[in-house]
Amino acid sequence: MAESEELEQLRQRIDRIDKQIQDLINERVALAISIARLKQTAGDGSFYRPEREAQILRTVTERNRGPLRDKDMARLFREIMSATLAAEAPTTVAFLGPQGTYTQDAAIKHFGHSVGTIPLATIEEVFGAVEREQANFGVVPVENSTEGVVTHTLDGFVDSPLQICGEVVLRIRHQLLTKAGSLAEVNKVYSHIQSLAQCRRWLAETLPDVATAVVASNAEAARLASQEPTAAAIASAAAGEIYDVPTVAADIEDHPGNTTRFLVIGQERPGPSGRDKTSLLVSSRNRPGALHRLLSPLAARDVSLTRIESRPARSGLWEYVFFIDIEGHVEDENIRAALGELESEAAFMKLLGAYPRAVL
């Protein structure tokens, strides 16, 4: 068989498969719309089910045999589910903006490109937009693997009625963006303060005499660099594309494992997915061994504590509240029993959410 004939046959096979994929996707969406109508008839208006999506994505990666990578296969299915959700009902997601921030990247990673996104200037505004139902969900950063916790996000949960209904873990890759012809021409670097800290060593070694300027976000840094021919910005590749600023140095973060965790906030509490986290806000009574007393029920019930952060309480001097993440869902028997004992010991306890652990 001639090479050109074999090539044509392979292309025809791809065309047939493409048609099958397209037909199956449309069949899937039609079934999802039927489910949505049944739920509406039953008085259930919640179309987004984070626990169901997490289960689907886990199954997709577990049965994947390549050659496509797990994360690429999961991303394809995420976009199918995103388009399906958009076909069922318009969904909007507020995020810490402006356009081009890592928080927007996290929102798209979690919800896909078919949802509507609303950039807001502060974490407080994201909480407010979801509380007022101007957005169905919000995405906010909560901690970075090298720079620690985002205190504004933790503080937002103290008075908010919102629930955590998902998490996103995003590998942070910082790029140096500039319209200057070379690094030698750069005389200023704009960046968010955390990104400056995450690229401290690279800047000291590569641009030791260049001034840095702290701005509200990396996207704002990219916007400013787009207007100043000798300025640069530390930002994402997506921000470079949005503001048309070329990358002159890629992946300049000091630690190659630099990762940020984001939380998805909303009005509803997801059911168990099988691999979940539960987040709490607690305060202890002011007496010796108070923290030990709080955590003892978790240990006794074999509950794994994955994170604990303290923040000053607003009620008085030298009083603190603790933000706690544990493995498992609040509906799990051992979790429910442990939290019942913890609540009786705590001066105050608030359930912030039970939600699926991040998938990939």
Residue pairs with C-beta under 8 A, 6 or more apart in sequence:
25 80
28 80
28 84
29 83
29 84
29 87
32 84
32 87
32 88
33 87
33 88
36 47
36 88
36 89
39 45
39 46
39 47
46 268
47 85
47 88
47 89
47 91
48 85
48 91
48 136
48 137
49 270
49 271
50 165
50 166
50 264
50 270
50 273
50 355
50 356
51 270
51 271
51 272
51 273
51 276
51 355
51 356
52 273
53 78
53 81
53 356
54 166
54 273
54 275
54 356
54 357
54 359
55 273
55 274
55 356
56 77
56 81
57 74
57 77
57 78
57 359
57 360
58 274
58 275
58 359
60 73
60 74
60 77
61 70
61 71
61 73
61 74
61 359
61 360
64 70
64 73
68 76
70 360
71 360
74 359
74 360
75 109
78 109
78 110
78 112
79 112
79 113
79 114
81 112
82 111
82 112
82 113
82 114
82 115
83 112
83 114
85 91
85 111
85 112
85 114
85 115
86 114
86 115
90 116
91 111
91 115
91 116
91 136
91 137
92 115
92 116
92 117
92 118
92 134
92 135
92 136
92 137
93 107
93 111
93 115
93 116
93 117
93 118
93 135
93 136
93 137
93 138
93 139
94 117
94 118
94 119
94 120
94 125
94 126
94 129
94 130
94 134
94 135
94 137
94 138
94 139
95 101
95 103
95 104
95 106
95 107
95 117
95 118
95 119
95 120
95 126
95 138
95 139
95 140
96 103
96 119
96 120
96 122
96 123
96 126
96 139
96 140
96 141
96 217
97 103
97 104
97 118
97 119
97 120
97 121
97 217
97 219
98 119
98 121
98 217
98 219
98 220
98 223
99 119
99 219
99 242
100 218
100 219
100 222
100 235
100 236
100 238
100 239
100 242
100 243
101 119
101 217
101 218
101 219
101 236
101 239
102 141
102 170
102 172
102 218
102 236
102 260
103 139
103 140
103 141
103 262
104 117
104 119
104 219
104 238
105 170
105 236
105 238
106 139
106 141
106 168
106 170
106 260
106 262
107 115
107 117
107 139
107 168
107 262
108 117
109 168
109 170
110 139
110 166
110 168
110 262
110 264
111 137
118 129
118 134
118 135
120 126
120 129
121 216
122 152
123 140
123 141
123 150
123 152
123 153
123 156
124 152
124 156
126 135
126 138
126 139
126 140
126 265
127 138
127 140
127 156
127 160
127 162
127 265
129 135
129 138
130 136
130 137
130 138
130 162
130 265
130 266
130 267
131 160
131 161
131 162
133 267
136 266
137 165
137 264
137 265
137 266
138 162
138 264
138 265
138 266
139 168
139 262
139 263
139 264
139 265
140 150
140 153
140 156
140 262
140 263
140 265
141 150
141 153
141 260
141 261
141 262
142 149
142 150
142 153
142 154
142 261
142 262
142 263
143 149
143 150
143 260
143 261
143 307
144 150
144 172
144 194
144 198
144 258
144 259
144 260
144 261
145 255
145 257
145 258
145 259
145 260
146 197
146 198
146 254
146 255
146 258
147 194
147 197
147 198
149 309
151 311
153 263
154 309
154 311
154 323
155 311
157 164
157 281
157 323
157 350
157 352
158 281
158 314
158 321
160 265
162 265
162 266
162 267
163 265
163 266
163 267
163 268
163 269
163 352
163 353
163 355
164 263
164 264
164 265
164 279
164 352
164 353
164 355
165 264
165 265
165 266
165 268
165 269
165 270
165 353
165 355
166 263
166 264
166 270
166 355
166 356
166 358
167 261
167 262
167 263
167 264
167 277
167 355
167 356
167 357
167 358
168 261
168 262
168 263
168 264
168 358
169 259
169 260
169 261
169 262
169 358
170 259
170 260
170 261
170 262
171 257
171 258
171 259
172 198
172 253
172 258
172 259
172 260
173 236
173 237
173 250
173 251
173 253
173 258
174 195
174 198
174 199
174 218
174 234
174 235
174 236
174 251
174 252
174 253
174 258
175 234
175 235
175 236
175 237
175 240
175 247
175 249
175 250
175 251
175 252
176 183
176 189
176 232
176 233
176 234
176 247
176 248
176 249
176 250
176 252
177 222
177 225
177 232
177 233
177 234
177 235
177 239
177 240
177 243
177 245
177 246
177 247
177 248
178 185
178 186
178 225
178 230
178 231
178 232
178 233
178 245
178 246
178 248
179 225
179 226
179 228
179 229
179 245
179 246
180 186
180 229
180 230
180 231
180 232
180 248
182 248
183 206
183 207
183 248
183 249
185 230
186 207
186 210
186 230
186 231
186 232
187 210
187 211
187 230
187 231
188 210
188 211
188 212
188 213
188 228
188 230
188 231
188 232
189 196
189 203
189 207
189 210
189 211
189 212
189 213
189 231
189 232
189 233
189 234
190 212
190 213
190 215
190 220
190 221
190 222
190 224
190 225
190 231
190 232
190 233
190 234
191 199
191 212
191 213
191 214
191 215
191 218
191 221
191 233
191 234
191 235
192 214
192 215
192 216
192 217
192 218
192 221
192 234
193 214
195 218
195 221
195 234
195 235
196 203
196 212
196 214
196 234
198 253
198 254
198 255
198 258
199 234
199 252
199 253
199 254
200 254
201 254
202 249
202 252
202 253
202 254
203 210
203 212
203 252
206 249
206 252
210 232
215 221
215 224
218 233
218 234
218 235
218 236
218 239
219 235
219 239
219 242
219 243
221 233
221 234
221 235
221 239
222 233
222 235
222 239
222 240
222 242
222 243
222 245
223 243
224 231
224 233
225 231
225 232
225 233
225 235
225 243
225 245
226 243
226 244
226 245
232 248
233 239
233 245
234 252
235 245
237 247
237 250
239 245
240 246
240 247
261 358
264 355
265 353
269 353
269 354
270 354
270 355
270 356
271 329
271 331
272 329
272 331
272 332
272 354
273 329
273 356
275 356
275 357
276 327
276 328
276 329
276 332
276 354
276 355
276 356
276 357
277 306
277 325
277 326
277 327
277 328
277 354
277 355
277 356
277 357
278 325
278 326
278 328
278 329
278 330
278 335
278 339
278 351
278 353
278 354
279 323
279 324
279 325
279 326
279 351
279 352
279 353
279 354
279 355
280 323
280 324
280 325
280 326
280 339
280 342
280 349
280 350
280 351
280 352
281 321
281 322
281 323
281 324
281 348
281 349
281 350
281 352
282 294
282 321
282 322
282 324
282 342
282 346
282 348
282 349
282 350
283 313
283 319
283 320
283 321
283 322
283 346
283 347
283 348
283 349
284 290
284 291
284 293
284 294
284 320
284 322
284 345
284 346
284 347
285 345
285 346
285 347
286 319
291 322
293 345
294 322
294 342
294 345
294 346
295 305
296 345
297 303
297 337
297 338
297 339
297 341
297 342
297 345
298 305
298 326
298 338
298 342
300 338
300 341
301 334
301 335
301 337
301 338
302 334
303 326
303 327
303 328
303 334
303 335
303 338
304 326
304 327
304 328
305 324
305 325
305 326
306 325
306 326
306 327
307 323
307 324
307 325
308 322
308 323
308 324
308 325
309 322
309 323
310 320
310 321
310 322
310 323
311 320
311 321
311 322
311 323
312 319
312 320
312 321
313 319
313 320
313 321
321 348
323 352
326 335
328 334
328 335
329 335
329 354
330 336
330 339
330 351
330 354
331 354
339 349
339 351
342 349
343 349
